[in-house]
């Protein structure tokens, strides 16, 4: 059964799963205001050590600063006590390899 999620202006469904890594999963979502497709990275903070948390905060800060046509843009980021959600530009066709 598919579940619908919403955070701010973004929504996504569990059935639109794109992939996963060590700390979380990525879904195809949508900006409900612009109707633009986005990639939603959902990071499960229960798997993060204190050192990993520092690395995540640094990665988010760097992603906020990057502005290049050659880098996927981070659109927004939200955190809850259990998860961090990173909303990024959606790149059609799978991973960037």
Secondary structure, DSSP 8 states (H G I E B T S, - for coil): ---EEEETTEEEEEEEEEEE-SSEEEEEEEETTT--EEEEEEEEGGG--HHHHHHHHHHHHHHHH---TTS--EEEEEE-SSEEEEEEE--TTSS--
